[in-house]
Amino acid sequence: MTPVDAEEAAALAAIHAEAFDHPWDADALSDLLTSSGVFALADANRRGFVLIRTVVDEAEVLTIAVKRDARRHGLARHLMDQAARTAADRGAVSLFLEVAVDNDAAIALYADLSFQSAGRRTGYYARPGAAAVDALVLKKPLLPTA
């Protein structure tokens, strides 16, 4: 995994558009990538990325996206593992994320990565032509890497 900066926001936006009903555009991603405490990692072929924000001793997965043709090959797992290590290196002791209650594949991945339930956000994710769905808030303790 390699760090990604705002110069690659357009490429990240294209990946995000394949993964989400309401994707973030290049400007939004660029703004995030230039924000304090935010970092992104991507694979060498730019088929997926993860965007993390660290504040004091907590980190949050802002988004993770993988191109359709790269799914089910372990890339998301590898991105999350590296993001957790990088967040721990930056002083985070826990990693949070939100996931839609109907995203079974992601929920299974996060369970395999030792995330635990930390709450629920009602109607958090909008769905085109359908009712909004809840988000599960998940948390994982991070171990120092040094």
DSSP file (Angstrom, degrees, kcal/mol; ACC not computed):
  #  RESIDUE AA STRUCTURE BP1 BP2  ACC     N-H-->O    O-->H-N    N-H-->O    O-->H-N    TCO  KAPPA ALPHA  PHI   PSI    X-CA   Y-CA   Z-CA
    1    1 A M              0   0    0      0, 0.0    42,-0.2     0, 0.0    48,-0.0   0.000 360.0 360.0 360.0 143.2    0.0    0.0    0.0
    2    2 A T  E     -A   42   0A   0     40,-3.0    40,-2.4     1,-0.0     2,-0.0  -0.938 360.0-102.5-125.7 148.8    1.2    3.5   -0.8
    3    3 A P  E     -A   41   0A   0      0, 0.0     2,-0.4     0, 0.0    38,-0.2  -0.335  34.0-150.9 -64.3 150.8    0.1    6.9    0.6
    4    4 A V  E     -A   40   0A   0     36,-2.0    36,-0.6    29,-0.0     2,-0.2  -0.969   9.9-164.5-124.6 139.8   -2.1    8.9   -1.7
    5    5 A D    >   -     0   0    0     -2,-0.4     3,-2.1    34,-0.1    29,-0.1  -0.606  42.6 -85.3-116.9-177.8   -2.3   12.7   -1.8
    6    6 A A  G >  S+     0   0    0      1,-0.3     3,-1.7    27,-0.2     4,-0.2   0.701 116.5  75.3 -62.1 -20.8   -4.7   15.3   -3.2
    7    7 A E  G 3  S+     0   0    0      1,-0.3     3,-0.3     2,-0.1    -1,-0.3   0.768  97.7  48.3 -61.0 -24.4   -3.0   15.1   -6.6
    8    8 A E  G <> S+     0   0    0     -3,-2.1     4,-2.2     1,-0.2    -1,-0.3   0.198  75.1 113.5-101.7  15.7   -4.8   11.8   -7.1
    9    9 A A  H <> S+     0   0    0     -3,-1.7     4,-2.5     1,-0.2    -1,-0.2   0.864  74.6  53.8 -58.0 -38.9   -8.3   12.9   -6.0
   10   10 A A  H  > S+     0   0    0     -3,-0.3     4,-1.7    -4,-0.2    -1,-0.2   0.909 109.3  48.1 -64.3 -41.3   -9.7   12.4   -9.5
   11   11 A A  H  > S+     0   0    0     -3,-0.3     4,-1.6     1,-0.2    -1,-0.2   0.898 112.7  48.7 -65.6 -39.9   -8.6    8.8   -9.7
   12   12 A L  H  X S+     0   0    0     -4,-2.2     4,-2.8     1,-0.2    -2,-0.2   0.888 107.5  55.6 -66.2 -38.3  -10.0    8.2   -6.2
   13   13 A A  H  X S+     0   0    0     -4,-2.5     4,-2.2     1,-0.2    -1,-0.2   0.876 104.9  53.1 -62.0 -37.4  -13.3    9.7   -7.2
   14   14 A A  H  X S+     0   0    0     -4,-1.7     4,-0.9     2,-0.2    -1,-0.2   0.902 111.2  45.9 -64.9 -40.6  -13.5    7.3  -10.1
   15   15 A I  H >X S+     0   0    0     -4,-1.6     4,-0.8     1,-0.2     3,-0.7   0.927 112.1  51.5 -65.4 -44.3  -13.0    4.4   -7.7
   16   16 A H  H >X S+     0   0    0     -4,-2.8     4,-1.6     1,-0.2     3,-0.8   0.861 103.1  59.4 -61.6 -36.7  -15.5    5.8   -5.3
   17   17 A A  H 3< S+     0   0    0     -4,-2.2    -1,-0.2     1,-0.3    -2,-0.2   0.799 103.6  51.8 -64.2 -28.8  -18.1    6.2   -8.0
   18   18 A E  H << S+     0   0    0     -4,-0.9    -1,-0.3    -3,-0.7    -2,-0.2   0.709 115.1  42.4 -76.5 -19.7  -18.0    2.5   -8.7
   19   19 A A  H << S+     0   0    0     -3,-0.8     2,-0.3    -4,-0.8    -2,-0.2   0.674 109.2  49.0-104.0 -19.2  -18.6    1.7   -5.0
   20   20 A F     <  -     0   0    0     -4,-1.6    -1,-0.1     1,-0.1    45,-0.0  -0.930  60.2-139.4-133.6 148.5  -21.3    4.0   -3.8
   21   21 A D  S    S+     0   0    0     -2,-0.3    -1,-0.1     1,-0.3   106,-0.1   0.826 111.3  33.4 -66.9 -33.6  -24.7    5.3   -4.7
   22   22 A H  S    S-     0   0    0    104,-0.1    -1,-0.3    -6,-0.1    -5,-0.1  -0.705  90.8-169.7-123.0  76.4  -23.7    8.8   -3.6
   23   23 A P        -     0   0    0      0, 0.0     2,-0.4     0, 0.0    -6,-0.1  -0.251  23.2-114.6 -72.1 156.1  -20.0    9.0   -4.5
   24   24 A W        -     0   0    0    -12,-0.1    -7,-0.1   -11,-0.1    -8,-0.1  -0.701  32.0-131.6 -84.9 138.2  -17.7   11.8   -3.4
   25   25 A D     >  -     0   0    0     -2,-0.4     4,-2.3     1,-0.1     5,-0.2  -0.295  28.0 -96.5 -85.1 174.9  -16.3   13.9   -6.2
   26   26 A A  H  > S+     0   0    0      1,-0.2     4,-2.7     2,-0.2     5,-0.2   0.861 122.5  54.1 -60.9 -38.0  -12.6   14.9   -6.7
   27   27 A D  H  > S+     0   0    0      2,-0.2     4,-2.5     1,-0.2    -1,-0.2   0.927 109.3  47.3 -63.8 -43.9  -13.1   18.2   -5.0
   28   28 A A  H  > S+     0   0    0      2,-0.2     4,-2.1     1,-0.2    -2,-0.2   0.921 114.9  46.2 -63.1 -43.7  -14.5   16.6   -1.8
   29   29 A L  H  X S+     0   0    0     -4,-2.3     4,-2.7     2,-0.2    -2,-0.2   0.898 111.6  51.7 -66.8 -39.6  -11.7   14.0   -1.7
   30   30 A S  H  X S+     0   0    0     -4,-2.7     4,-1.1    -5,-0.2    -2,-0.2   0.923 108.9  51.1 -61.5 -44.3   -9.1   16.7   -2.4
   31   31 A D  H  < S+     0   0    0     -4,-2.5     3,-0.5     1,-0.2    -2,-0.2   0.917 112.6  46.2 -59.1 -44.1  -10.4   18.8    0.5
   32   32 A L  H >< S+     0   0    0     -4,-2.1     3,-1.9     1,-0.2    -2,-0.2   0.923 108.3  55.6 -64.6 -43.5  -10.3   15.8    2.8
   33   33 A L  H 3< S+     0   0    0     -4,-2.7    -1,-0.2     1,-0.3   -27,-0.2   0.693 108.9  47.9 -66.3 -17.8   -6.8   14.8    1.7
   34   34 A T  T 3< S+     0   0    0     -4,-1.1    -1,-0.3    -3,-0.5     2,-0.2   0.355  91.7 107.0-101.3   5.1   -5.5   18.2    2.6
   35   35 A S  S X  S-     0   0    0     -3,-1.9     3,-1.6    -4,-0.2     2,-0.1  -0.538  82.9 -94.1 -82.6 149.2   -7.3   18.2    6.1
   36   36 A S  T 3  S+     0   0    0      1,-0.2    -1,-0.1    -2,-0.2     3,-0.1  -0.366 107.6  12.6 -61.0 135.2   -5.3   17.8    9.2
   37   37 A G  T 3  S+     0   0    0      1,-0.2    17,-2.6    16,-0.1     2,-0.4   0.437  97.3 122.7  80.4   0.0   -5.1   14.2   10.5
   38   38 A V  E <   + B   0  53A   0     -3,-1.6     2,-0.3    15,-0.2    -1,-0.2  -0.792  31.1 167.5-100.2 136.7   -6.4   12.7    7.2
   39   39 A F  E     - B   0  52A   0     13,-2.6    13,-3.1    -2,-0.4     2,-0.4  -0.981  16.5-156.0-141.0 156.7   -4.5   10.1    5.2
   40   40 A A  E     -AB   4  51A   0    -36,-0.6   -36,-2.0    -2,-0.3     2,-0.4  -0.975   2.8-164.3-132.0 146.8   -5.2    7.8    2.4
   41   41 A L  E     +AB   3  50A   0      9,-2.1     9,-2.2    -2,-0.4     2,-0.3  -0.972  10.5 177.4-127.3 144.6   -3.7    4.5    1.2
   42   42 A A  E     -AB   2  49A   0    -40,-2.4   -40,-3.0    -2,-0.4     7,-0.2  -0.954  33.1-102.0-140.1 159.8   -4.1    2.8   -2.1
   43   43 A D    >   -     0   0    0      5,-1.3     3,-1.8    -2,-0.3     5,-0.1  -0.387  43.7-102.3 -75.4 164.2   -2.7   -0.3   -3.8
   44   44 A A  T 3  S+     0   0    0      1,-0.3    -1,-0.1     2,-0.1    -2,-0.0   0.800 122.7  49.2 -59.7 -31.2    0.0    0.2   -6.4
   45   45 A N  T 3  S-     0   0    0      3,-0.0    -1,-0.3     0, 0.0    -2,-0.0   0.423 108.4-123.8 -90.0   1.5   -2.5   -0.3   -9.3
   46   46 A R    <   +     0   0    0     -3,-1.8    -2,-0.1     2,-0.2     3,-0.1   0.936  69.0 133.6  54.6  51.5   -5.0    2.1   -7.8
   47   47 A R  S    S+     0   0    0      1,-0.3    20,-3.3    23,-0.1     2,-0.3   0.507  73.2   7.0-102.3 -10.6   -7.8   -0.4   -7.8
   48   48 A G  E     - C   0  66A   0     18,-0.3    -5,-1.3    -5,-0.1     2,-0.3  -0.983  62.1-172.1-163.5 160.8   -8.9    0.5   -4.2
   49   49 A F  E     -BC  42  65A   0     16,-2.5    16,-2.5    -2,-0.3     2,-0.4  -0.986  13.0-147.1-154.3 160.8   -8.2    3.0   -1.4
   50   50 A V  E     -BC  41  64A   0     -9,-2.2    -9,-2.1    -2,-0.3     2,-0.5  -0.993  10.8-155.5-130.9 140.0   -9.0    3.7    2.2
   51   51 A L  E     -BC  40  63A   0     12,-3.0    11,-2.6    -2,-0.4    12,-1.4  -0.975  16.7-177.0-120.5 125.1   -9.4    7.2    3.7
   52   52 A I  E     -BC  39  61A   0    -13,-3.1   -13,-2.6    -2,-0.5     2,-0.4  -0.924  16.3-157.1-126.5 144.2   -8.8    7.7    7.4
   53   53 A R  E     -BC  38  60A   0      7,-2.4     7,-2.6    -2,-0.3     2,-0.4  -0.988  10.8-162.5-118.4 131.6   -9.0   10.6    9.9
   54   54 A T  E     + C   0  59A   0    -17,-2.6     2,-0.4    -2,-0.4     5,-0.2  -0.942   9.9 177.7-112.8 135.0   -7.0   10.5   13.1
   55   55 A V  E >   - C   0  58A   0      3,-3.0     3,-2.5    -2,-0.4     2,-0.3  -0.968  63.8 -50.0-137.2 118.8   -7.9   12.8   16.0
   56   56 A V  T 3  S-     0   0    0     -2,-0.4   -19,-0.0     1,-0.3    -2,-0.0  -0.383 125.4 -17.4  53.2-111.6   -5.9   12.5   19.2
   57   57 A D  T 3  S+     0   0    0     -2,-0.3    36,-3.4    35,-0.1    37,-0.9   0.180 122.7  81.3-110.8  18.6   -6.0    8.7   20.0
   58   58 A E  E <   -Cd  55  94A   0     -3,-2.5    -3,-3.0    34,-0.2     2,-0.3  -0.930  54.5-164.7-122.6 148.6   -8.9    7.7   17.7
   59   59 A A  E     -Cd  54  95A   0     35,-2.1    37,-2.7    -2,-0.4     2,-0.4  -0.953   3.8-160.4-127.7 150.0   -9.1    7.0   14.0
   60   60 A E  E     -Cd  53  96A   0     -7,-2.6    -7,-2.4    -2,-0.3     2,-0.8  -0.997  20.6-130.1-132.8 132.6  -12.1    6.8   11.8
   61   61 A V  E     -C   52   0A   0     35,-2.9    37,-0.4    -2,-0.4    -9,-0.2  -0.733  23.3-175.3 -76.5 112.3  -12.5    5.1    8.4
   62   62 A L  E     -     0   0A   0    -11,-2.6     2,-0.3    -2,-0.8    -1,-0.2   0.884  65.5 -24.2 -77.1 -40.1  -14.1    7.9    6.3
   63   63 A T  E     -C   51   0A   0    -12,-1.4   -12,-3.0    -3,-0.1     2,-0.4  -0.961  49.5-162.3-165.5 154.4  -14.4    5.6    3.3
   64   64 A I  E     +C   50   0A   0     -2,-0.3     2,-0.4   -14,-0.2   -14,-0.2  -0.985  18.8 177.6-138.5 135.0  -13.0    2.5    1.7
   65   65 A A  E     -C   49   0A   0    -16,-2.5   -16,-2.5    -2,-0.4     2,-0.4  -1.000  10.8-173.6-143.7 139.9  -13.7    1.7   -2.0
   66   66 A V  E     -C   48   0A   0     -2,-0.4   -18,-0.3   -18,-0.2     5,-0.1  -0.998  34.7-107.1-132.8 135.9  -12.6   -1.0   -4.3
   67   67 A K    >   -     0   0    0    -20,-3.3     3,-1.7    -2,-0.4     4,-0.4  -0.256  34.4-114.2 -58.1 148.4  -13.2   -1.2   -8.1
   68   68 A R  G >  S+     0   0    0      1,-0.3     3,-1.4     2,-0.2    -1,-0.1   0.893 114.6  51.9 -54.1 -45.6  -15.8   -3.8   -9.0
   69   69 A D  G 3  S+     0   0    0      1,-0.3    -1,-0.3     3,-0.0    -2,-0.1   0.556 108.6  52.6 -73.9  -4.8  -13.4   -6.0  -10.9
   70   70 A A  G X  S+     0   0    0     -3,-1.7     3,-0.6   -23,-0.2     5,-0.5   0.370  85.0 113.1-107.1   2.0  -11.0   -6.1   -8.0
   71   71 A R  T <   +     0   0    0     -3,-1.4    -3,-0.0    -4,-0.4    -4,-0.0  -0.359  67.9  28.9 -77.1 156.7  -13.5   -7.2   -5.3
   72   72 A R  T 3  S+     0   0    0     -2,-0.1    -1,-0.2     1,-0.1    -3,-0.0   0.744  93.1  98.1  68.2  27.1  -13.4  -10.5   -3.5
   73   73 A H  S <  S-     0   0    0     -3,-0.6    -2,-0.1     0, 0.0    -1,-0.1   0.217 102.4 -98.5-124.6  11.4   -9.6  -10.8   -3.9
   74   74 A G  S  > S+     0   0    0      3,-0.0     4,-2.2     4,-0.0     5,-0.2   0.493  86.8 123.1  89.1   3.4   -8.6   -9.6   -0.4
   75   75 A L  H  > S+     0   0    0     -5,-0.5     4,-2.8     2,-0.2     5,-0.2   0.931  74.3  49.1 -66.5 -45.0   -7.8   -6.0   -1.4
   76   76 A A  H  > S+     0   0    0      1,-0.2     4,-2.6     2,-0.2    -1,-0.2   0.904 111.7  50.4 -61.2 -40.7  -10.2   -4.4    1.1
   77   77 A R  H  > S+     0   0    0      2,-0.2     4,-2.6     1,-0.2    -1,-0.2   0.929 111.8  47.5 -61.5 -45.8   -8.8   -6.6    3.9
   78   78 A H  H  X S+     0   0    0     -4,-2.2     4,-2.4     2,-0.2     5,-0.2   0.907 111.8  50.2 -64.4 -42.2   -5.2   -5.6    3.0
   79   79 A L  H  X S+     0   0    0     -4,-2.8     4,-2.6     1,-0.2    -2,-0.2   0.928 112.6  47.0 -60.0 -45.9   -6.2   -1.9    2.8
   80   80 A M  H  X S+     0   0    0     -4,-2.6     4,-2.5     2,-0.2    -2,-0.2   0.900 111.0  51.3 -65.6 -41.1   -7.9   -2.1    6.2
   81   81 A D  H  X S+     0   0    0     -4,-2.6     4,-2.1     2,-0.2    -1,-0.2   0.941 114.0  43.7 -60.5 -47.1   -4.9   -3.9    7.8
   82   82 A Q  H  X S+     0   0    0     -4,-2.4     4,-2.7     1,-0.2    -2,-0.2   0.892 112.4  52.6 -67.3 -39.0   -2.5   -1.3    6.5
   83   83 A A  H  X S+     0   0    0     -4,-2.6     4,-2.8    -5,-0.2    -1,-0.2   0.905 108.7  50.8 -62.8 -41.0   -4.8    1.6    7.5
   84   84 A A  H  X S+     0   0    0     -4,-2.5     4,-2.4     2,-0.2    -1,-0.2   0.919 111.8  47.4 -63.2 -43.5   -5.0    0.2   11.1
   85   85 A R  H  X S+     0   0    0     -4,-2.1     4,-2.4     2,-0.2    -2,-0.2   0.922 113.5  47.7 -63.2 -43.8   -1.2   -0.1   11.3
   86   86 A T  H  X S+     0   0    0     -4,-2.7     4,-1.3     2,-0.2    -2,-0.2   0.913 111.5  50.0 -65.2 -42.3   -0.7    3.4   10.0
   87   87 A A  H  <>S+     0   0    0     -4,-2.8     5,-2.5     1,-0.2     3,-0.3   0.912 111.0  49.6 -61.7 -42.2   -3.4    4.8   12.4
   88   88 A A  H ><5S+     0   0    0     -4,-2.4     3,-1.8     1,-0.2    -2,-0.2   0.901 106.9  55.1 -63.2 -40.1   -1.7    3.1   15.3
   89   89 A D  H 3<5S+     0   0    0     -4,-2.4    -1,-0.2     1,-0.3    -2,-0.2   0.799 105.5  54.2 -61.3 -27.5    1.7    4.5   14.2
   90   90 A R  T 3<5S-     0   0    0     -4,-1.3    -1,-0.3    -3,-0.3    -2,-0.2   0.340 130.9 -94.1 -89.5   6.1    0.0    7.9   14.4
   91   91 A G  T < 5S+     0   0    0     -3,-1.8    -3,-0.2     1,-0.3     2,-0.2   0.450  75.2 144.9 100.9   1.5   -1.1    7.3   18.0
   92   92 A A      < -     0   0    0     -5,-2.5    -1,-0.3    -6,-0.2   -34,-0.2  -0.521  27.0-174.9 -74.7 139.7   -4.6    6.0   17.5
   93   93 A V  S    S+     0   0    0    -36,-3.4    49,-2.8     1,-0.2     2,-0.3   0.456  71.7  32.5-109.3  -7.0   -5.7    3.3   20.0
   94   94 A S  E     -dE  58 141A   0    -37,-0.9   -35,-2.1    47,-0.3     2,-0.4  -0.994  64.1-150.5-148.7 152.3   -9.0    2.6   18.4
   95   95 A L  E     -dE  59 140A   0     45,-2.7    45,-2.3    -2,-0.3     2,-0.3  -0.990  16.5-169.6-125.8 127.2  -10.5    2.6   14.9
   96   96 A F  E     +dE  60 139A   0    -37,-2.7   -35,-2.9    -2,-0.4     2,-0.3  -0.761   9.7 165.4-112.5 158.2  -14.1    3.4   14.2
   97   97 A L  E     - E   0 138A   0     41,-1.7    41,-2.8    -2,-0.3     2,-0.4  -0.970  27.0-131.3-160.4 163.6  -16.3    3.0   11.0
   98   98 A E  E     - E   0 137A   0    -37,-0.4     2,-0.4    -2,-0.3    39,-0.2  -0.951  23.2-178.3-117.2 142.9  -19.9    3.0    9.9
   99   99 A V  E     - E   0 136A   0     37,-1.9    37,-3.2    -2,-0.4     2,-0.1  -0.999  33.4-105.3-141.4 139.7  -21.3    0.4    7.6
  100  100 A A  E >   - E   0 135A   0     -2,-0.4     3,-2.1    35,-0.2    35,-0.2  -0.383  27.2-127.7 -63.9 138.3  -24.8    0.0    6.2
  101  101 A V  T 3  S+     0   0    0     33,-2.3    -1,-0.1     1,-0.3    34,-0.1   0.702 109.3  54.2 -62.4 -18.8  -26.8   -2.7    7.9
  102  102 A D  T 3  S+     0   0    0     32,-0.3     2,-1.3     1,-0.1    -1,-0.3   0.319  80.1  96.8 -97.9   8.5  -27.6   -4.2    4.5
  103  103 A N    <>  +     0   0    0     -3,-2.1     4,-2.5     1,-0.2     5,-0.2  -0.628  46.7 168.9 -96.9  76.0  -23.9   -4.5    3.4
  104  104 A D  H  > S+     0   0    0     -2,-1.3     4,-2.4     1,-0.2    -1,-0.2   0.857  70.9  53.5 -59.5 -40.3  -23.4   -8.1    4.4
  105  105 A A  H  > S+     0   0    0      1,-0.2     4,-2.1     2,-0.2    -1,-0.2   0.929 112.5  43.7 -63.4 -44.8  -20.0   -8.5    2.6
  106  106 A A  H  > S+     0   0    0      2,-0.2     4,-2.8     1,-0.2     5,-0.2   0.909 112.0  53.0 -67.3 -41.4  -18.5   -5.5    4.4
  107  107 A I  H  X S+     0   0    0     -4,-2.5     4,-2.2     1,-0.2    -1,-0.2   0.912 110.0  48.8 -60.1 -42.1  -20.0   -6.5    7.8
  108  108 A A  H  X S+     0   0    0     -4,-2.4     4,-2.2     2,-0.2    -1,-0.2   0.909 111.4  49.7 -64.2 -42.1  -18.5  -10.0    7.4
  109  109 A L  H  X S+     0   0    0     -4,-2.1     4,-1.5     1,-0.2    -2,-0.2   0.941 111.4  47.9 -60.7 -47.8  -15.1   -8.5    6.5
  110  110 A Y  H  <>S+     0   0    0     -4,-2.8     5,-2.6     1,-0.2    -1,-0.2   0.861 109.8  52.6 -65.4 -35.2  -15.2   -6.1    9.5
  111  111 A A  H ><5S+     0   0    0     -4,-2.2     3,-1.7    -5,-0.2    -1,-0.2   0.921 108.4  50.9 -63.8 -42.8  -16.1   -9.0   11.8
  112  112 A D  H 3<5S+     0   0    0     -4,-2.2    -1,-0.2     1,-0.3    -2,-0.2   0.790 106.7  55.6 -62.9 -27.5  -13.2  -11.0   10.5
  113  113 A L  T 3<5S-     0   0    0     -4,-1.5    -1,-0.3    -5,-0.2    -2,-0.2   0.256 123.4-106.0 -90.7  12.4  -11.0   -8.0   11.2
  114  114 A S  T < 5 +     0   0    0     -3,-1.7     2,-0.3     1,-0.2    -3,-0.2   0.719  64.0 156.1  73.0  25.5  -12.1   -8.0   14.9
  115  115 A F      < -     0   0    0     -5,-2.6     2,-0.3    25,-0.1    -1,-0.2  -0.616  24.6-158.2 -77.6 144.4  -14.4   -5.0   14.8
  116  116 A Q  E     -F  139   0A   0     23,-3.0    23,-2.6    -2,-0.3     2,-0.1  -0.872  27.1 -89.5-121.8 155.0  -17.1   -4.9   17.4
  117  117 A S  E     +F  138   0A   0     -2,-0.3    21,-0.2    21,-0.2     3,-0.1  -0.398  42.6 166.3 -64.1 135.3  -20.5   -3.2   17.6
  118  118 A A  E     -     0   0A   0     19,-3.5     2,-0.3     1,-0.4    20,-0.2   0.328  60.4 -51.7-129.1   0.5  -20.3    0.3   19.2
  119  119 A G  E     -F  137   0A   0     18,-1.0    18,-2.5     2,-0.0    -1,-0.4  -0.956  49.5-101.6 154.6-172.3  -23.7    1.7   18.2
  120  120 A R  E     -F  136   0A   0     -2,-0.3     2,-0.6    16,-0.3    16,-0.2  -0.994  12.5-149.4-149.6 139.7  -26.2    2.3   15.5
  121  121 A R  E >   -F  135   0A   0     14,-2.8    14,-2.5    -2,-0.3     3,-1.0  -0.961  25.5-132.7-114.6 116.3  -27.2    5.4   13.5
  122  122 A T  E 3  S-     0   0A   0     -2,-0.6    12,-0.1     1,-0.2    11,-0.1  -0.466  82.1  -5.9 -72.0 131.8  -30.8    5.4   12.4
  123  123 A G  E 3  S+     0   0A   0     -2,-0.2    11,-0.3     9,-0.2    -1,-0.2   0.802  86.5 145.3  60.0  33.3  -31.5    6.3    8.7
  124  124 A Y  E <   +     0   0A   0     -3,-1.0     2,-0.6     9,-0.3    10,-0.2   0.854  53.6  56.1 -74.6 -38.0  -27.9    7.1    8.1
  125  125 A Y  E    S-F  133   0A   0      8,-2.7     8,-2.6    -4,-0.2     2,-0.2  -0.870  75.3-143.0-105.9 120.7  -27.5    5.9    4.5
  126  126 A A  E     -     0   0A   0     -2,-0.6  -105,-0.1     6,-0.2     5,-0.1  -0.514  13.5-158.7 -74.2 145.6  -29.8    7.3    1.8
  127  127 A R  E >   -F  130   0A   0      3,-0.6     3,-2.0    -2,-0.2     2,-0.1  -0.996  25.3-110.5-126.9 128.7  -30.8    4.8   -0.9
  128  128 A P  T 3  S-     0   0    0      0, 0.0     3,-0.1     0, 0.0  -106,-0.0  -0.375 100.9  -4.0 -59.2 125.5  -32.0    5.9   -4.3
  129  129 A G  T 3  S+     0   0    0      1,-0.2     2,-0.3    -2,-0.1    -3,-0.0   0.627 125.2  77.8  69.3  13.8  -35.7    5.2   -4.6
  130  130 A A  E <  S- F   0 127A   0     -3,-2.0    -3,-0.6     3,-0.0    -1,-0.2  -0.927  89.3 -79.5-145.8 168.6  -35.9    3.5   -1.2
  131  131 A A  E     -     0   0A   0     -2,-0.3    -6,-0.0     1,-0.1    -8,-0.0  -0.374  55.6 -98.2 -68.3 149.2  -36.0    4.3    2.5
  132  132 A A  E     -     0   0A   0     -6,-0.1     2,-0.3    -9,-0.1    -6,-0.2  -0.320  39.7-136.8 -63.8 151.1  -32.7    5.2    4.2
  133  133 A V  E     - F   0 125A   0     -8,-2.6    -8,-2.7   -10,-0.1    -9,-0.3  -0.807  16.5-104.9-113.8 155.6  -31.0    2.4    6.0
  134  134 A D  E     -     0   0A   0     -2,-0.3   -33,-2.3   -11,-0.3     2,-0.4  -0.284  27.1-134.5 -71.7 159.0  -29.3    2.3    9.4
  135  135 A A  E     -EF 100 121A   0    -14,-2.5   -14,-2.8   -35,-0.2     2,-0.4  -0.946   8.2-138.5-113.3 138.3  -25.6    2.3    9.9
  136  136 A L  E     -EF  99 120A   0    -37,-3.2   -37,-1.9    -2,-0.4     2,-0.6  -0.810  15.5-142.6 -87.1 135.1  -23.8    0.1   12.4
  137  137 A V  E     -EF  98 119A   0    -18,-2.5   -19,-3.5    -2,-0.4   -18,-1.0  -0.901  24.4-170.9 -97.7 123.3  -21.0    1.9   14.2
  138  138 A L  E     -EF  97 117A   0    -41,-2.8   -41,-1.7    -2,-0.6     2,-0.4  -0.853   8.0-164.0-118.8 151.8  -18.1   -0.5   14.7
  139  139 A K  E     -EF  96 116A   0    -23,-2.6   -23,-3.0    -2,-0.3   -43,-0.2  -0.989   5.7-171.6-137.9 143.1  -14.9   -0.2   16.7
  140  140 A K  E     -E   95   0A   0    -45,-2.3   -45,-2.7    -2,-0.4     2,-0.2  -0.997  24.2-127.9-133.4 129.0  -11.6   -2.0   16.8
  141  141 A P  E     -E   94   0A   0      0, 0.0     2,-0.4     0, 0.0   -47,-0.3  -0.533  25.5-143.7 -71.8 143.6   -8.9   -1.6   19.4
  142  142 A L        -     0   0    0    -49,-2.8   -57,-0.0    -2,-0.2     3,-0.0  -0.882   3.3-142.2-110.2 140.9   -5.5   -0.9   17.9
  143  143 A L        -     0   0    0     -2,-0.4   -55,-0.1     1,-0.1   -51,-0.1  -0.808  30.3-102.7 -99.3 140.9   -2.2   -2.2   19.2
  144  144 A P        -     0   0    0      0, 0.0   -55,-0.1     0, 0.0    -1,-0.1  -0.344  25.3-157.0 -58.7 141.5    0.9    0.0   19.2
  145  145 A T              0   0    0    -60,-0.2   -56,-0.1     1,-0.2   -60,-0.0   0.559 360.0 360.0 -98.3 -10.3    3.3   -1.1   16.4
  146  146 A A              0   0    0    -58,-0.1    -1,-0.2     0, 0.0   -57,-0.0   0.464 360.0 360.0 -91.5 360.0    6.5    0.3   17.9
